[in-house]
Amino acid sequence: MARILKAVPGLTIEELEALVNEKVKTHPYLNKVGAILLVAEELNVLESREEVPEEVLEELAYARIGDLVPGLSNVYVRGVVYAVIGPRAAGEHRLLRLKIGDRSGVTEVYAWNEKIDEISKLSIKIGDNIAIINAYTKERIETGTVEVHLGRNSIVKKLPQDSSQPQPHSFYKTLTQVMEEGDGVYDIRGYLISISEEKKLLTRYGEASIIEITLSDGSSLAKITVWRDMVDQFKNLSPGMEIFITDVRLEDNKFYLTSRSTLSMIHEAGLEKIKEIKEKLGEKKIARIIDIEALPNYTIITATDGVKIFQLTCREELDLKPGEYVEVYGIVDDMRTPRRMIMIDKETLKKIENPTIDISIPSRLISLKEIAEKKTLTGEDVIVEGILYTKTNIVNVETRYGIAEKILFWLKDEDIAVQGVAWRSKAQEVSIIPEGARIRIKWVNIKQNIFGEPEIHLNSYSKIEAL
């Protein structure tokens, strides 16, 4: 940039930055170095591409991980290694998987057979910064995510460490983050609260080893069953460790290991951390039930303590009704997570037969006029009402967690209309509501879209009622 400023008298650094930013905005696959080069060419600062140093040209070739799509060839990409999986036997072949990430996203790199031998010479480990050169991309059928595959002429290089690069643990999600995002396959992290003794079970496929682990992030709990060959990875762990597991599936609010799961990292957190979490999870809160929704595999309870509204998810049937009071163990007050979706067991919830306190339900009804006039630009767990004015068809959208169904709709009240967005099962619910029906949607979020306009976003636990 200094060369451009020197070559173009009168051009200020602010004006040059604006030109570069405009190039990045116009060409989303272009990085900043490439944008600077284009601006330099347009201003006749460079007489030819031969003037550009080789290292700059190589810099231009790298794509952001978040910009990758299936079907690309001659791919240059780089990122931080946050999991090394294998090598493992895959039929008659060997397979090594590297999970890498940058600030735009994550992907998985596949190396087979002789390529594994080349990579092993680099002694790649978690936390290394690496470059993948001349690879190709494919779509993972199960999730719709993009994979990077090494071919015969592909190259893997170790890059110098960069203090500004993301840390490996940042690519793993907490249990609470996963619960809020919904069903899918995730790389997760959590503190090991307990681990069972190894047991032997007789199955239709023969005897199988099994252990159960309980994880927590301080707000949510997850019980995960570890089977067969994976038992060896987990059985020597002990409470007090923070563990990082790849490829864990969340389905119907329950966590499952998959055939691709691996225990990738272990950090010693200490028993004091576990004691702190247990004390928080052991705290008792009295709550009033606002809504209860029994689904095929679990029950969602929307409750309040008079100040906050939170959701409790239980995999067992509960004999409870709206308006009743309960004692709940395991709700942690954390202002960083205003939206509360907490997994509980039946034993952590007790119905209060004769409550001695009165808990008022916080007012959450917001008019469409308030939203449209931007009096309410954001909001968590609010209630909206209106006529379903119109809606789009359901479309399949590729997300970083796989293909997801999405629908757009518009709620109208008098002459005010506000756009809404629903995903997955909630998209299906909206799709079958006839246009012109008056509805109430409870426990939605108000968010700003990229144009600064407010939108209604349904959560996985939002409830739609006909009026």
N, C-alpha and C positions, 0 to 999 in steps of 0.2 A: 504494500500500500504506500510505503514511503517513496518508492520509485514512481508510482503514478502521480502522487502529489508534486513531486519534483518536476515531472515532465509536463504537467498541465498547470500553468500559472493561474492563480485565482480560484482553483478548486479547493474547497475547505474539507477538512476531515469529516465534518458532519454530512456534507453533500456526497462525499465518496461512500460513506457508510450507507446513506440512503439508496444510492445506486446499487450497491452490493446486496442490500436487503431486498430490493425490488427484484433482483435476479433470482434470489433464493425463493421468494414468494411465487414468482412466475414459473420457476422450474423446480418443483418439490424434490426431485431426485438429485439435485445439485447441492454439493456442500459449499461451504464458504470459500474455500480455496478456488474451486471451480468458478464461483461467481466473480471473484476478484480477477481471475484470468480473463473471463468474458468481458468484463468492464475495461480491462487494460487493452484488449484487442479493439473494442469499439472506439476507444479514445486514441488509437494508433500509438500506444506506448510500446507495443511489441511489433517488431517488423515481421516476425515469423514465429511459428511454434518452436523452431529450433532454438530460440532464445530461452525457452522455458527449461529450467533444470529438470533432470530425469526424476529426482525425488518428488518434485511438484507434480509432474505428470502421473506418477504412481499414486500420489495422494488423490488426484482427481478421479482415479478409477474406482476407489472404494465406495460402496453403497452403504447407507445406513441399514441396520438390521430391520428396523421397522418398515422400510420401503421394499423389502424383498417380496416377490410374488412367485408362485409356481411357474415352471417352464422357462426359466432364465438359463442362459449358458454364459461361459466366460465371466463368472461372477467373482468380484473382488469384495471381500468383506472382512471386518476385524472386530474383535470384542474381547471381553474379559471371560476367562474360563471359570465357570462356577460349579461344574460337575464333570467328572471323568468317570465314564461307565464302561467297564470292560478292560481288556478285550474278553469277549464271550463267544462261545461256539454258537453258530447259527446254521444248523444243518451241517454241510461239509465245509463251511466257511467260518472265518473269524470276523467279528464285528466290534468296532470301538466307536462309542458315541461321546462327543464332547458337547456340553451345553455352554453356549457363549451368549453374552449380552452386551448391549451398549445402552446409552440413555434413551434410545428410541424403541427398544424391544429386545426379545430373546429369540434364539433359534437353536437347532440341534444339528451338529455336524457329524456325518456318517463316514467312517473310514473302514475299508475292507481289506483283508488279506495282506498283500505286500505293502499297502499304504500304511498299515499299522506298524510295520517294521520301520518305515521311514520316520513316522511320528515318534516312535519309542526312543529314537536317538536324540530327540529334542528334550526328553524328560519333562514333558508338559505336566503341569500340576495346577490345582485350583488357585486362582489369583493371577495366573500368567496372562499377559496381553499378547494375543496371537493374531496373525493375518492368514486368511485363506485366499489363495490366488487360483484363478482359472477353474472354479468349481461350477456346479449346476444345481438348480433347485427343483424340488418335487413337492407335491402336496401329500401330507400325511392323511390317509383316508379316514381314520377314526376321529380326528379332531379338526381337520381342515387347515391345520397350521402348516407353515412352510419349513421344509427340511433342506439343508445344504449337503450335497453329496460330493465326495472327492472322486475325480476320474483319474485315468492313467497319467495325465499330464498336470494334475493339480499339485499345488505346492502349499505347504504349511510352514509359516515362519514365526519365530518368537520375536516379539517387538520389545523395545525398552519399556520398563515400567513407567507409568504416568501417574503422578500423585492425584491428578484430577479425575482419574477414571473411577467408575462406580466400584464399590467393594462387592465381592462375591455374594455375601449374605443378603445384599439389597435386592437380589433377583428372586428371593424366596418370599412367599406371602404368609402372613400370620393367619391363624385359624379364623379370626374375626373378619379379616379382609376377604377370605375365601367364602365364608358364609354369606357375606353381603353381595358377592358377585354371582353366586348361584352355581348350579350344576356345571361340572366341567372337570378337566384334568389340570392339576396345578403342581408346582413345586412349593412345598410348604416348610415351615419352621415352627418349632414349639419346644417348650420346656418339658422334659420327661418327669411326670409327677409320680407315676408308678409303673411297675413292670411285673407281670405274673411269672410264676414258675413255668417251665416248659412242660407241656402235656402231650400225650400221645392219643390220637383219636383214630378209630377205625372208620375209613370211608369206603365208598364203592371202588376207589382206585387203590386201596390198600391203606396201611398205617401212615398217618401224617403227624408231624410235629406242629405245635401251635403255641403261641404266647399272645398275651394281650398287653398293649401299652396304653397309657393314658397321657395325653399331651394337653398343655394349656399355654395360652399366650398372656395369661393374667386376666382375661375377660371371658374367654370361651374354653370349653373342655371338649376333647375328642377322644373316643375310645377306638383303637384300631387293632384289628386282628392280624397277626403275622403268621403266615402259613409256610410249611414245607421248607424249601431251600432258603427262603429269606430269613428264617429263624436264626441261622448262624450269624447274620449281620447284626441282629438286635439283641440276642440273648445275654451278651456280656455287658450291656449298658446298665447304668444305675441311675436312680433319681438324682437330680442336680445337674444334669447335662441339658444343654440346648442342642437339639438335633435338627438336621436338615435333610428332607426326604424328597426325592424327585418323583414325578409322575403319579401323584395320588389323586384318585377320583373322588369327587363329591357328588353324591347322588341321593336325592330325597333326604338331604340334611345328614347324611352319614358318610364317613370317610372310609375309603377302601384302598388298599395297596393294589397295584396292577402288576402285570408280568414285567413291566419295564421299570418298576420302582427300585430305587437303590438308596441306601443310607450314604449320603455324599459327604457330609461334614458333621463334626461333633465339637462343640465348645463347652468347656467346663464352666458352668454358671455357679455351682456351689449349692449346698443344702440350705443356706440362708435364703437364697432366692426362692427355692421351692417352699420353704416355710412361709415366706411372705405371700406367695401366691395362694397357698392353702388357707392362710388366715383370711385373705380377701374372699376366697371362694366359700369360706365358712361363715361369712357375715350373713345375717338374716335381714331380710327386708319384707315389710308387709305391703302388699299390693292389692289393687282392685282390678278385677278382670273387666276389660272393655269389650273384647271380641274373642271368639274362639272358633277356629276353623279346623275341622277334622278331615284330613286328607288320607288317601289310601295307606300311606306308610308312616305318617307322623301327624302330630297335632301342633298347630301354631296358636299360641295365646298372645293376644295383645293386651298389655296391662299397664297400669300407672301407679306411681307412688304419690301422685298428686302434683308432681313437678315434671317428671320425665315420663315419656311413653317408651316402652320397650317391648320386644317380642321374645317369647320363650318358645323353644321348639323341643318337643318331646316325642320319642319314637313309640311311646306307649299310649293306650287309650286313657283318657282322663274323664272322670265324672264331675265336670265343672260346667258352670253356666256364667254368662255375662252378668256382672253385678256382684258376684261372690268375691269374698276376700280370701287371700292365701298368704302363707308364709313361704318365702322363697330363699333358698340358700344358693350363693354363687353369683349374685349380681354385684359387679364391681363398678363403682362410680368412677368414670373416666371421661373427662371433658373432651378428650381427643377423639372419642368415638361416640358422637351424639346419637347415631343410629344404632340401636341395640338389638342384635339377634343372638340369643344365647341358647346354647344346647343345654338341656337339663335332663336328669333322670327323674323318674316318678318319685324316688325317695327324697329328692331335694325340694319337693313341693308339698305343702301341707295345707289342706283346706281349713279355714277358720270358721267354726260353726256359729259362734256368737261374737262378732267383732265388736270391740269397745271403742273403735275410732271410726271417723267418717272421712273417707278420701274422696275429694271432688275430682271429677274428670276434667283435665285441662281443655279449654276451648281450642279446637283445631280447625274449625270451619273457616275457610277463606273464600270470598266471592271471586268470581272470574273478573269482575271489574277491578278489584284490588290487584289482581295479578296482572291484568292487561295494562293498567295505569302505572305498573311498576312500583306500587306501594309495597308489594311483597316480591322482591327479586329472588330470594332464596328461602327455603323452608324445609324442614324435615318432618315427616310423619304428619302431614296435614290432610284435611278433608276438603274435597271440591264437589260441587254439584252443577249439573247443566244438562242440556240436550245433546245427545250424540249427533252432531250436525252432519258430519261426513267422516269417511275413513278411507285409507288406502287398502289394497290387498296386502296380504302377508308376503314379505320377501325374505329370502335367506341371505344373511349377511355373514361374511367371513370375519371373525374376530380372532384375537390372539389365542383364544381358548377353544376355537373350533367354530363350526357353522351354527348360527343362532337365528331363530325366527324373529322378525321385527315388524311392527305395524305402527303407522302414524294415524292419529285421529284428531278431531277438533270438537271441543266442547263449546256450546253456545248458550248464553243466557241473555235474553233480549237482543241487543245489537252488538254484544261483546262475544268474541270467539277466541279461544286459546288453544294452541296446539299441544297434543300429548304424545308420548312415546311409550310403547309397551314391548317387552321382549319375552321370548320363549312361551311359557304356559299362559302368561297374562296376555300375550299377543293373540293366542287362541281364544281366550275369553272375550276379548274386545271384538274379534272377528265375527262372532256369532250374535252379537247384539244388533238389533235392527236400527238403522239410521232413523232418527226422530224420537227414539226412546229417551226418557229423562232418567238419568242415573246419578248415583252418588258413588264416588270413589274415595275410599278411606285409606289413610296411611301412604300417601304419595309424597314425593319430593318435588319442590319447585327449583328448577335449575335454569341458568342462563345458557342459551345456545351460542354458537360462534358469532352470531350477529348481535349479541347482547340482549336478545329478547327472551322473556321467561317462557319456560315450557313445563308441562306436567309430566313427571317421570314416575311410572309405576314400579314398585318394588316387588320382589318375589312373594311377599306376604300382603300386598295391597288387596283390598276387598272391594268388589264391585257389587252394588245393590241397585235394583230397579226401584224407581219411585212411582 
